[in-house]
Amino acid sequence: MNIIFYSFLLFKPLDKEITFSILEGNSLNKILYDLENEEIYFPKAIKLIFTISGTDKKIFLGKYKINNNDSLYDLFKKIYYGKIILKRFEISEGSKIKDIFSMDIINKFCLNNEDYKSCNLEGLIKPDIYFYDRESEIIDILKISIKNQKVLIDEAWEKRKKIINNLSKTDILIIASILEKESCANERQKISGVIINRLKNNMLLQMDSTTIYGLKNFQGDLKKKDLKDSSLYNTYMYKGLPPGPISNPSKDSLFAASQPEEHNFLYFVAKDKCTHEFSTNYEDHLDAIKKFQLSK
């Protein structure tokens, strides 16, 4: 009779939808006490399961969710296996580090890492989706994303084309960060080739994305006066690559930067969101601007 009764209690839906947290230092008794405050009661005989299984010795910290259809047995499994609610942390392709991590997290990371004393982390973060439970884990996400990005940067560097042998690993990262902002994946190698051609010809890069990055109060519309800004990221005024990356590039952009398409194009103008008109000379470029930009 007792077996039937306890089986009924174990598998009966709790008819509750709540969340609760297991924090550092919480004992099993504290956890069960908090659940009782939510009117979730484990009979003494069932509490023994926690002790016998050793769950009381390896409690996973974090936030847990109880659904309406969950039973005491389901709840036991969630605690036993540490099925915590994970928060989603997304680092989007082309994002800037200051828009992802707080300065407190960035400074704390740099302070404890000799290799990053200058704390110039732009471009060094791998765009991806990460999951975490506690806010203290955000700095771990920063560490992991830097480690993962370094693997991609090194791989792109190892597979670089001979035509960019005069560039450094940092140069490739900077070009990749520009490609991420200037184009979609379908044309990145082609635009990478344009950048290389302009550098070889000692031409200004004249990239809107780099100039925008250097502006202190960009309002969303690049104006003529902005092209005279004194920032070293203003590639309308200063030749060569900007002093650092302008975004956190994807794997696709890193490999497009290290493997530029070989052609004679020196100019490009947007036709729509993901396609451009490419030109080998300034006259054709002006015609393309009239056709695809001024006519809109």
N, C-alpha and C positions, 0 to 999 in steps of 0.2 A: 504493500500500500504506500509506504514511504517513497519507494523508487518511482512509482507512478506520480506521486505528488510533486516530488522534486523535478521530475522530467517535465511536468506541466509548467512549473515555475521557470525552469531553465529556458524553455522554448516558447513561452507565451510572449507575444508582442508587447513591448512596453508602452506603446501609444504615446510616445513623447519625442519631440524633436528639439534637442538642445545641444549646446556645445559646452565642453568643460576642459580645463587645462590641468596638466600635471607639470608642476614646477620643480625647480631644483630644490632638493631637500624634502619633498613630499614623501611621506611614508605611505605604505599600503593602507594603514588605518585612516590616515588623513584623506586619502583618495575616496575610500568607501564612505567616510563621514560626509564628505562634500556631495557624494552621489545621493546619500540619504536625505540631504537637504533639498534635493531635487525629486524626492519621493521615489527613489530607485533603491530598493532594498535587496541585498544579497543575504539569504538565510545562512546561518552559521555553518551548516554542512557544506554549502557551496563556497563559502569564504575559504574553506580549507583547500579548495582546488588551487587557489592562488599560491598558497604556501607550499603545497605538495609539488606543484609544477615549477616552483622556483621563481614565479613571476614577481614575487615581492622583492627579489634580489636584483632584478634587471628591468626595472620600469623605464620605459621610453618617455622622455620628456616631450611636451608639445601639446597642441590643441587637438581634441577629439570631437567627433560629431556623432550623436545618437539620432538615428532616423526612426520614424514612426513604427516601422515594421521590425526594428531590431529587438531581439530578445536579450535576456541576461547572458545567454551563451554567446550571442553575437558581440555583446559588449566585452565579455571576457576575452574573446579572440582579438578584438581591436586593441585592448590593453596589452595582451600577451605578445602580439606581433608588432606592436608599435605603429598601428595604422593611423598616423596623425594626419591632420589636414595640412597640406602644403600650400604655401602661397607661391604664386607665379611671379617671377622676376624676368622681364624681357629686356634684352639689350638689342635694340633694332639696328639694322644695317645702316650705316651713315650717321648714327647718333653721335653726339658730343658728350664727352665724359662728365662735364658739369651738369648735364641734363639727366644723368643717370645716377651718379653717386653724390652724396653730400660732401662738402669740403671737409667735414669732420672725419668721415670715413677715408677720404683720399689722403689727408694729412697723417692720419693714424697709420695707414698702410705704409706710406713713404718713410715715416719715422722709424719703423721697425724693419725696413728693407734697405740694406746698404746699396744695392744696385739701382735704387730709384730715389736717391737723395735729392736730385733736381726736381723730382715729382712732375716731370713732363710725361703724363700717361696717355695723352691723346693719341689715338690710333692703336694703342697696345691692348685694347679690350676686344675680345672675340664676341661678335654679335651672336646671340643664341638665347634660348629660353632656359632659365635656371629655376630651381624650386628650393624653397627654404621654409623653415617653421618659425624660428625666433629671429628677432631683429638683429641680434648679435651676429647672426650668420651672414649678414650682408657683406661684411669685410671678407669673409671666406669666398663669396661669389666673385668679389673683385680679384682675389688671389687666383682663383681657378680660371677666370676669364683671361687674365694676363698670361698665365701658363699655357692655356690652349691657343691663344693668339700667337704666342712665340713659336709654337710648333708649326703653325701655318706660315708665318713669316720666314722661318728657316727653310721650310720645304719649297716655298716660292723662290727663295734666294738660290737654292741648290739647282732649281730647274730653269733658271733665267737664261735668256737668249744671249748669244755672244754680242749682239749689237748694243747691249746695255752694260757691257763689262766695265765701262768707265764710271758707272753709277755705284753708289753704296747701298747697303741693305736699308738704311734709313731713307734714302732717295726713293727706293721702290715702295716703301711704306707710305711716303708722302704722295707719290703718284697714285697709289691705290686709293688713298683717302679722297683724292680729287675725282677719280673715276667714279667712286661711289656716289658723289654728289652731282656729277655732270651727265651721267648716262645710265641706261638700263643695261642688263647683262648682255643683251644681244649685240651691243656696239662697243663694249668696253675695250676690247683688244684693238679695235680700229682707232678709237679716240686716244688710247695709250700710244699708238703709233704717231698720232698727230703731236702729242706732247713731246715725244722723243725727237721728232723732226724739227719742231720749233726750238728745242734746246740746242740741237746740233747747228741750227742756223742762227744761233744767238738772237732769237726773236723773243719779244715779250710773250708770255703765255696768255695773258689777257683772259683769265678765267674768272667768271663772276663768283663762283663758289669760294675761291680763296679770298677774294676782296671782301665778300660778305662776312667771312669768318673773322676778318680783322677789324670790322666796324664795331664800335662800342655800343651804339644804339640803333641797330638796323630795324627799320620799320616794316620790312616785308616787300619793299619796292626799291630796287637799286637805281639810284639817280646819278646824273652826270657829275654832281659835286662829290659823290662817293668815290668816283674813279680817281679823284685827286687826294684821297685820304693818305696820310703819311705812314700808315701801318706797313710793315715789311711783308704782310700777306697780300698787299695790293699788287697783283701781277700785271696791272695796267701801267704801273710806274716802275717796278723793279724787275729786272731780268732774272732768269733762273727760277728754280723751285722756291716756294715759300720756306720759311725757317723750320716748319714742322708740319705734321699731319693736321688735317682740318676735320677729320671724322674718324670713326672706327670702321674700317673697311671689312667687307665680307671676304670669304675665301675666293670667290669669283674675281673680285677686284684685285686682290693680291696677285693672283696668277695672271690676270690681264696686264698688270703692271710689269711683271717679270717676263712676260711673253708677248710684247707688243706686235701688232700686225705690221708687216713691212710694206710700205707704200710711199707715195709722194705727196700725200695730202698735208696741207698746212693750216687749213681752216675748216670749221664746221658750224652750221647753224641749225637750230631745232626746227623740224617740220611739224612734229607733234611730240607727245610725251616721251616716246621711246625710239624715235628715228630722227636722223639728222641728214642734212645735205652737206657733202664734203667737197672741198675745192682745193686745187693745187696752186691757185694764184688769187691775188686780192680782187681783181676785176670780177672773176666768177663768183667770188664770195659776196661782193656787193650786190650782184644780180640775185644771188640766193636770198640775201637779206630782204631785198625788195619783194621777192616772190613769196617767201614764207613768213616774214615778220611784218613788214610795213603794210602788206595787203590785208592783214587781219583786222 
